[in-house]
Amino acid sequence: MEHVGLYANRLLARADNPREVAFARQWAKENEYDSPGTQGSAGNILRTLVPGSTQRDATVAATLIQWLGSNIGMCFLSDVIRDSPEVARWVRDHMPATPLQ
């Protein structure tokens, strides 16, 4: 099964969407058949979330994950973190600050 979104053209080398590229690559990596998965999970997130998933399911999921890396998707994530104390706490506790390079 391919974990490529509907707008994969936005991931080409000439496109300037590095966050979308990062989100799309990580999603594809997490869904490799024998992937160890994020933070030691079983891997293949889609099959775990949607048993019997189809190629259409994989495409929809990959499109959404790629969208999270877009400007609008990042604003959505920022709003979630800002508006949810529980999420903000998790981010603070699990994502150590790194200096800008």
Residue frames as qw, qx, qy, qz and C-alpha x, y, z in Angstrom:
[[0.000, 0.891, 0.455, 0.000, 0.00, 0.00, 0.00],
 [0.413, 0.354, -0.017, 0.839, 1.29, 3.46, -0.88],
 [0.292, -0.737, -0.445, 0.417, 1.05, 6.17, 1.76],
 [0.263, 0.027, 0.254, 0.930, 1.09, 9.12, -0.62],
 [0.194, 0.585, 0.469, -0.633, -1.38, 12.00, -0.46],
 [0.504, 0.724, 0.466, 0.066, -3.43, 13.56, -3.23],
 [0.188, 0.978, -0.090, 0.029, -1.10, 16.56, -3.39],
 [0.841, -0.275, 0.204, 0.418, 2.24, 14.76, -3.54],
 [0.536, 0.634, 0.132, 0.542, 3.27, 17.23, -6.25],
 [0.219, -0.931, 0.087, -0.277, 3.76, 19.72, -3.38],
 [0.782, -0.539, 0.272, 0.155, 6.60, 17.50, -2.13],
 [0.805, 0.469, 0.049, 0.361, 8.78, 17.71, -5.23],
 [0.640, -0.190, -0.079, 0.740, 12.28, 19.15, -4.92],
 [0.179, 0.359, 0.200, 0.894, 11.27, 22.42, -6.58],
 [0.416, -0.736, -0.406, -0.346, 8.42, 22.97, -4.12],
 [0.154, 0.403, -0.499, 0.752, 9.11, 25.04, -1.04],
 [0.727, -0.455, -0.101, -0.504, 7.12, 23.08, 1.55],
 [0.314, 0.384, -0.814, 0.301, 9.71, 21.57, 3.89],
 [0.423, -0.144, 0.649, -0.616, 7.22, 20.97, 6.72],
 [0.853, 0.223, 0.014, -0.472, 4.84, 19.14, 4.39],
 [0.641, 0.441, -0.627, 0.017, 7.76, 17.06, 3.16],
 [0.004, 0.344, -0.805, 0.484, 8.76, 16.23, 6.75],
 [0.639, 0.001, 0.465, -0.613, 5.22, 15.22, 7.75],
 [0.848, 0.345, -0.187, -0.356, 4.70, 13.15, 4.59],
 [0.489, 0.459, -0.728, 0.140, 8.05, 11.36, 4.91],
 [0.192, -0.261, 0.781, -0.534, 7.50, 10.53, 8.56],
 [0.765, 0.116, 0.267, -0.574, 3.98, 9.22, 7.85],
 [0.799, 0.404, -0.406, -0.186, 5.29, 6.99, 5.04],
 [0.268, 0.432, -0.795, 0.330, 8.12, 5.77, 7.29],
 [0.416, -0.164, 0.648, -0.617, 5.75, 4.99, 10.16],
 [0.821, 0.229, 0.212, -0.479, 3.60, 2.93, 7.81],
 [0.394, 0.472, -0.770, -0.172, 6.33, 0.76, 6.31],
 [0.843, -0.146, -0.456, -0.246, 5.46, -2.89, 6.73],
 [0.804, -0.201, -0.430, 0.358, 8.24, -3.68, 9.20],
 [0.080, 0.677, -0.203, 0.703, 8.69, -0.21, 10.69],
 [0.379, -0.158, -0.728, 0.549, 9.49, -0.17, 14.42],
 [0.203, -0.794, -0.518, -0.247, 7.12, 2.79, 14.71],
 [0.024, -0.731, 0.161, -0.662, 7.11, 6.01, 16.65],
 [0.351, -0.556, 0.513, -0.552, 8.45, 5.86, 20.18],
 [0.113, -0.205, 0.961, -0.145, 8.60, 2.07, 20.03],
 [0.715, 0.219, 0.282, -0.601, 5.04, 1.50, 18.80],
 [0.764, 0.098, 0.634, 0.063, 4.24, -1.49, 16.63],
 [0.113, -0.247, 0.578, 0.770, 4.59, 0.44, 13.37],
 [0.081, -0.290, -0.750, -0.589, 2.17, 0.68, 10.48],
 [0.156, 0.168, 0.451, -0.863, -0.12, 3.17, 12.19],
 [0.529, 0.099, -0.276, -0.797, -2.85, 3.06, 9.55],
 [0.586, -0.051, -0.787, -0.186, -3.29, -0.71, 9.77],
 [0.225, -0.152, -0.763, 0.586, -3.46, -0.39, 13.55],
 [0.236, 0.221, 0.267, -0.908, -6.06, 2.39, 13.45],
 [0.696, 0.338, -0.054, -0.632, -8.08, 1.04, 10.52],
 [0.481, -0.139, 0.859, 0.109, -7.86, -2.75, 10.27],
 [0.528, 0.468, 0.689, 0.168, -8.62, -3.81, 6.71],
 [0.092, 0.773, -0.031, -0.627, -7.72, -0.36, 5.40],
 [0.724, 0.550, 0.367, 0.196, -7.76, 0.19, 1.66],
 [0.514, 0.161, 0.174, 0.824, -5.56, 2.21, -0.67],
 [0.084, -0.745, -0.300, -0.590, -8.20, 4.95, -0.55],
 [0.619, -0.764, -0.173, 0.068, -7.90, 5.05, 3.26],
 [0.716, -0.240, 0.081, 0.651, -4.11, 5.30, 2.94],
 [0.317, 0.440, 0.277, 0.793, -4.40, 8.16, 0.45],
 [0.304, -0.828, -0.274, -0.383, -6.88, 10.09, 2.60],
 [0.708, -0.647, -0.085, 0.269, -4.74, 9.66, 5.71],
 [0.644, -0.036, 0.161, 0.747, -1.54, 10.66, 3.89],
 [0.130, 0.650, 0.297, 0.687, -3.28, 13.74, 2.48],
 [0.467, -0.843, -0.197, -0.183, -4.39, 14.83, 5.94],
 [0.754, -0.468, 0.021, 0.461, -0.98, 14.21, 7.51],
 [0.507, 0.246, 0.223, 0.796, 0.74, 16.18, 4.74],
 [0.095, -0.793, -0.306, -0.518, -1.79, 19.00, 5.26],
 [0.620, -0.738, -0.184, 0.194, -0.74, 19.25, 8.92],
 [0.632, -0.237, 0.141, 0.724, 2.67, 20.42, 7.69],
 [0.251, 0.618, 0.359, 0.653, 1.16, 23.20, 5.55],
 [0.035, 0.259, -0.241, 0.934, 0.81, 26.75, 6.84],
 [0.614, -0.352, -0.142, -0.693, -2.88, 26.21, 7.59],
 [0.853, -0.197, -0.483, 0.017, -2.21, 22.81, 9.17],
 [0.497, 0.071, -0.482, 0.718, 0.53, 24.25, 11.38],
 [0.243, -0.321, 0.129, -0.906, -1.86, 27.03, 12.46],
 [0.789, -0.309, -0.346, -0.402, -4.40, 24.32, 13.32],
 [0.772, -0.108, -0.513, 0.359, -1.83, 22.49, 15.45],
 [0.217, 0.219, -0.334, 0.891, -0.79, 25.74, 17.10],
 [0.492, -0.375, -0.070, -0.782, -4.43, 26.52, 17.94],
 [0.847, -0.270, -0.445, -0.106, -4.89, 23.06, 19.46],
 [0.618, -0.005, -0.476, 0.625, -1.79, 23.49, 21.61],
 [0.006, -0.277, 0.187, -0.943, -2.81, 27.00, 22.65],
 [0.579, -0.312, -0.127, -0.743, -6.43, 26.10, 23.44],
 [0.903, -0.250, -0.328, -0.124, -5.86, 22.80, 25.24],
 [0.323, -0.778, 0.489, -0.227, -3.91, 22.91, 28.51],
 [0.892, -0.179, 0.415, -0.004, -3.54, 19.12, 28.41],
 [0.809, 0.505, 0.099, 0.285, -1.98, 19.17, 24.95],
 [0.150, 0.888, -0.280, 0.331, 0.22, 22.15, 25.82],
 [0.607, -0.624, 0.471, -0.144, 1.46, 20.30, 28.91],
 [0.931, 0.078, 0.325, 0.145, 2.26, 17.19, 26.87],
 [0.600, 0.725, -0.052, 0.334, 4.17, 19.23, 24.31],
 [0.143, -0.863, 0.378, -0.302, 6.13, 21.00, 27.05],
 [0.721, -0.467, 0.498, -0.120, 6.94, 17.72, 28.83],
 [0.869, 0.099, 0.461, 0.149, 7.76, 15.57, 25.79],
 [0.623, 0.646, 0.152, 0.414, 9.28, 17.97, 23.29],
 [0.526, -0.568, -0.048, 0.631, 12.34, 19.64, 24.76],
 [0.259, 0.942, -0.014, -0.213, 13.11, 23.06, 23.37],
 [0.776, 0.047, 0.254, 0.576, 15.91, 23.17, 20.87],
 [0.121, -0.658, 0.089, 0.738, 17.83, 26.29, 19.96],
 [0.635, 0.745, 0.128, -0.157, 17.17, 27.76, 16.55],
 [0.704, -0.169, 0.392, 0.567, 19.94, 27.10, 14.12]]
